[in-house]
Amino acid sequence: MSADRFVSPDDIRSLFAQAMSTMYRTEVPLYGTLVDLVAEINDAVLTDNPALAEQLERNDERARLAQERHGAIRVGTAEELATLGRLFAVMGMHPIGYYDLSVAGVPVHSTAFRPRTASALAANPFRVFTSLLRLELIEDPALREESARILARRRIFTDDALALIDQAEREGGLDQNDARRFVLAALETFRWHSDATVSLPTYQALSNAHRLVADVVSFRGPHINHLTPRTLDIDAAQAGMLARGIDAKAVVEGPPPRRCPILLRQTSFKALEETVNFPDGEGGDAGTHTARFGEIEQRGLALTPKGRALYDQLLAQARDAGGAGSTGQDYYTRLAAAFAGFPDDHDTLRREGLGYYRYALTEAGRNDRAAVADLPAEALVSAGLASADPIVYEDFLPVSAAGIFQSNLGGEEQRAYAAHSNRDAFEKALGMQVEDEFAIYERLQQDSLDSLRVG
């Protein structure tokens, strides 16, 4: 088959993201409310801030805003994780970043599958935060072994999905018909199933170990836990949820509100209580499960390693100042006080090397090639010959992810696990190395700098 008959991975990713959104809107009706709320807020922000609207247009980010989503999924075995990696590769999504959530009391480690080039991100930035259960963190040896046996029996991918993954790898892509078949088959892995595969006593024992363990082990498939739209003003979104009577979490995770947003801020509504049917052989007992929820995110400037180190230092300072309390207005006050030490204007952020920027010639720069050839980038920006726009942070924050997970698993439990980061084990399970997000942002910035001298 000639390569020109293949559907591009970007198009397959867009088809899949649209299908996922349609399915999740049916499964979690409040998701539709969030999408509508975010659309209203984004329209208002862009109307009130023409400069931001122009910046988004200039960087091919305006069109992606309405379709931008991230999902989250949790799997239980190395085989499941490795196959997910192959599935996402068909859609042009790569494992970027390693996240250890065990240090925050959640027994998983994770990566984010997402596109990595400027053109692929502009086409559709769909990303899936993907976590692997760490069975070694289950303290009860018998329960740990039973969980492994349960997970070893299940198959979370359809035969059609596996066959089409093999075909795409063998032939180098999928044609239009096979791409649509692939999307429908892959979607089944992410669908909610209310029938548990374990008895009620086993489910309760898993929940007592950790609610997330029960979420991963007890069902036919991993099911999508949330699907997150991107807002340009998360504080307005938080207020909007509360005004609509939606049970939003108390704290927006991530940095405080700023003139120059950085990294990622996230909020969510509490998880649904969904009916679970246990096997008839165990008496047909019915119970409830709380793991799937609605989330909204705001994405800001991608930070350099220097900027990220400062962020981590100030975040730890704010959290340590409150002891165990990291909720409510007191936390916001401590957070704002700590982050007074983080520059909040783009000129300073650039000069101090705290963030990544995308450079482009202005009309004046295009008309004065001689000056462009002689001046460094920062001088071009100062002279109005080039623009420097923040590169969007496309990844995640482990403390924020853990905070979202904990608040939607039924709330109060915290664990302190002896095992911590184990990137080598995660990559062995995945069957490939995860990519360094900083290298990707550096490349995006450097490509834009190189383009200033071309033409």
N, C-alpha and C positions, 0 to 999 in steps of 0.2 A: 504494500500500500504506500502511495506517495505521501510524503510528509504534509503536503499542502491540503490534504483531505482531513487532517486532524484538527479538532477543536483546540484552541489554545488553552493551556492550564488556567489562565486568567478568566476565560469565559466559563470553564467548568466550575471554577471557584464561585463565580457570580451566580451561576445556576444553583449551586448547592446552598449558598447563603440565602438566596431567595426562598428555596424550598424549606430550609430549616426555619426561617422566620414564619412562613405560613403555618407549618406544623406546630411551632411553639405558641403561636397566637391562639390556636385551637386548644392546646393543652393547658395553657396558663393565660386565661383571658385578660388579666391585669397587664400582661406584657403589651397588649394592644394599647392600653391606656398610657403606658410609659412612652411608647413610640409616638403617640399623638402629642403628649405633653412635651417631649423633647423637640418635636418638629415646631411647635408653637414658640418655644423658648428660642430656638435657633433662628427662626425667622425674625423674632423681635430683636435679638442681639445684632444680627446682620443689618437690619434696618437702622438701628441706632448707632452702628459703628461701621460706616462705609470704608474706613481704612482697613479694618479686619476683613471685610468682604473682598476688597481689592487684593489683599495679601493672599487669601485663599484661592482666588481666581488665578493669581500670578503663579501659584505653585501647584496647580491642578488638584486642589484640595476641596474646592467648593462642591463639585459634583459627587465626591465620595461621601460627603457628610451624611446625606440622607440614607445611604445604604450601609453605612459603617456599623458593624456588629462585632462583638467578640463573644464566644461561647466558652463553656467550661465542661470538661468531662473527666471522670475518674475511672481508671481501670485497675484490675487486680493482679495481672500476671505480665511477665516479660513478653510472652507471645502476643498478648493483646496490645501492649504498647508498641511492639515492633510492627505489627500489622497496621495499626493506626498510622504509624510513620509512613508506611508504604501507601496507604490510602490517601493521606494528605499530600504526598508527593505528586500524585496524579493531578492535584489541584494547584500545583505550584506553591505549596506551603512547606516551610522548612523549620526544623527544631532550633529555636534561638533562645539562648539563656537557660541557666539551670537555677532552680529555686528550691531551697530546702525549707519546708514549712514545719518540720518537726520541732525546730527551736521555738516555734510559737504555739506548740501544743497540738499540731495537726499531723497525723502519722502518714504523710505522703511527701514525695518530692516530685518536681514538675518541670515542664518546659512549655514554651509557647510555639505552636506551629503557625507560621504566618509567611506572607510574601516578604521579600527582602530588597528588591530593587525599586528605584523611584517609579518606574513605569508600571510595575506590578502593583505597587501600593496605590498609585493613582487609579488604576483600573478597578481594584476592589481590595481593601485592606483587611478582609475577613481573617480573623485569628481565633485559635482555640487553645485556651489554657488547659493543658493535659497533665493529669496527675496520676502517679503510680502508687498504689497502696504499699506501705512498708510493713509486710507481715511480721518482720522481726521485732517490730515495736509493740505487738500484742503480747502482753505480759504472761497470760495463761498459755502454757505450752499445748494443752489439749485443744483449746479454742483456736490457737494458731494453726495447728495441724488440720483441724476440721475445716477452717476457712480455706486452707490450701486445697483440700480435697474438693470442696464445693466449687471453687473457682476453676479447678482443672477439668471439671465436667462440662462447663458451659461453653457455648459457641456464640460469640456476640456479632459475628459477621455472616451474612447470607452467602450461600454458595455462589450466587450471581455476582455479588460484590467481590469475592475472592477471585473468581474467574476473570473479571474485568480488570482487576488490579494486575493479575498475571499478564493479561493481554496487553495492557498499556505499557508494562515494563518490557515485554517481548518485542512489541512492534514500534514502540516509541511514541504512542499516543492513542487517542480514541476518536473515531469519527462522530458526526452529529448524533446518529441514532444510538451508538454505544455510550456516548457521553451522557445522554439523557437516561439510559438504563442504569448507568453507574450512579448517577445522582439519586435515583429512586432506591436503588439497592443499598447504597451507603447510608441513606437516611434512616434505614431500619435500625442501625446500630444505636442511633441517638434517640429513638422513640421511647416514651414512657410505657412501662408495662406494670399494671397494678397487681399482678399475680406474683407472690414471692416464691422463691425456689427453696426456701428453708421453712422449718417449723416455727411456730410462734415462740417456743422456749429458746430455740437457737437464735432467732431474731433478737429476742430480748437480751440474751447473753452477749451478742455482738454489739448491741446498742450500749450495754453497760461498759464494754471495753472502750468504745468510742462510737458516737453516732455516725461518724463518717465511715467507720468499718462496716456497720450495718448497711449503709447506703451502697457501698461498693459490692459487698459479698452476696446480698440477699435477693438479687433480681436477675432476670434473664439477660439483661444488657445494662450498660453503664448509664444510659439516658442523659440527655443534656440537662445540666443543672440550672443554667441561666443563659440568657441571650441579651447582650448589653448594647443599647444604642449610645451614641456619643453626643453629649451636649456641649454647648459653648459656655454655659453658666450653670454649674452644678448646684450652687446655692439657691438659684431660682428653681431648679428642679426639685431640690429637697423641700423647699417651701410649697411648691406646687403639689407634691405628693401629699404632704400634710393637709393642705387645703382641700384635697379631694378625699380625705378620710383614709388614705393609704398608710398602713403601719410602717413608716420608714424607720430605719435604724437611727440611733441617737446621734452618732458621730459620722461625719464624712471622713472616710479614710484618706490618708495621704497628707500632703502639705496644706497649709492654711490658704485662705483666699489671698491672691496677689495681683498686682497690676500686670506682671509678666508670669503667667501660669507656667509651672514646671512639672515635669513627670506626669503623674496620674493621680486624680482624685476620684473616689468611688463612693457611692451610696447604694442602698437597696431597700426593698420592702421585705418584711419577714416572710419566711418560707411558708408555702401552702401546707395545710394538713390534708394529705391525700390518703384515701382509703387503700389499704393493702389487704388482699385476700390470701390467706395462708392455705397450704395444701389440704384437700378434703381428708386425706389420710390422717391429718392431725386435728381433725374435728372442724375443719372449715372456719376456724377463728378469723375474725376480721380485726384489723387494727389500723393505725394511722402511721404515716411516714412524713417527716418534715425535712426536706433537703433542697427542694426546687424553689427558686425565688426570682424576683425581678431586680435588676441592677441597672444603674446609670453611671456613666463615667465621663470625666472631662480630661482631655489630654493636652499637655503643655510641652514646653521645651525639653528635648532630650539633653541630659547632662553628660558632660565628660567625666572620666574617672575622678578628676579633681572636684568637680561639682557634686558628683554623687557621694564622695567621701564627706563633703561638708553637709550635704543633706542628711546622711545617715547619722552624723555626729549631732546635728541639731534635733533630729527626731528622737534620738535616744535621750537627749537632754530633757526634752519636753515630757517624755514618758516616765523617765526616772524621777522627775520632780514631783510626780503625782503618786508615786508608789504603785499600788495595784489599780488605782482609779484612772481609767483612760476613757471616760465617757462624759458626755454632757458639757455644759458651758465652761466648767473649770478646766477641762482638757483643752478646749478651744483657746482659752486665755493663755495657758502655758505654751501651747503650740505657737501662737502669734508672738509671744515674747521671745521664744527661742529663735524663731525665724526672722526676727529683726536683724539677725546677723547674716542673712543671705541677701545679696544685692538684688534689687527689684527693678532694674532698668536694663534694657538690652545692650546699651553701649558698654556698661560696666561688666555685664555677664560675658560679652564677647572679649573685651580687653583682658579680663582676668582668666579667660580660658575655662569658664565654668559650663558653657553650653555649646551645642553644635548649631551651625547656621548654614543656610543655603544662599549662595551669592548669585546675583544675576545683574547684568548691565541694565541700567535705566536707558531711556531714550537719549539722554544727554551723553551717556557713556558710549552708546552705539554710534553717536555722531562725532565722537572725539577719540578715535582709536589711538592716536599718538599718546594722549595722556594715559589711556588705559594700559598701554604697553609699558609705561615707565613707573607707574605708581603701585605700591602694595595694596592689597585688598582693603585694609582698614582706611587707608587714605582715599581710596575710590568711594567708599561709603560716606566718609566725611565730606567729600566734594560733591556728593549727589550723583556720582557717575555709576554707582552700583547700589543695589539693595542687598540687605542681609536679613533674611526672614528666618525665624526659629524653625528648626527641623523638629517635626512632631515625634514625641516619644511613643513608640509603637509597642512597648513591652509592659512589664508588670512589676509590682513591688511585693516582695514576700510578706512583709508585715501587714500590708493592706489586704492581700489575698487571704491571709490567715484570719484577719479580723472579720472579713466578709463571711468566710466559711464558718467561723465560730458563732457569729450572731445569727446564722440561719440554720444551724444544726440543733437548735433548741436551747442555745444560749449560754449557760453559766459555766460549763465545764472547761477547765484548763488542765493541760497535762504538761509535765516536764520530762521529756524523753532523754535517756542516756545517749542514744545514738543521734548523730547530727548529720552534717553534710556528707554525702557519699556520691559525688558526681560520677566516679568511675563505675560504680554499680548501676547507676541510672543509664549511663551510656552503653554499658554492656547489655542491659535489658533492651534498650532501644535498638541496638545494632548499628549505631552510628554516633559520631560525636555531635554534641550540640554546638551551635555557632556562637561566637562572641558578639553580643549586641553592640558593644563599643566599637568594634572594628567595622561593623556595618554603618553606623552613624558617621564614623571618620571617613569612610569611603564616599558616602553621600556628600559630605561637606567638601572633600577634596575634588570630587567630580565637578561640583559647582564652581570651585575656584579655578580649575583647569579650563572650564568653559568661558571664563572671562577673557582668556587670551586667544580664543579660537575665532577665526573669521576676520 
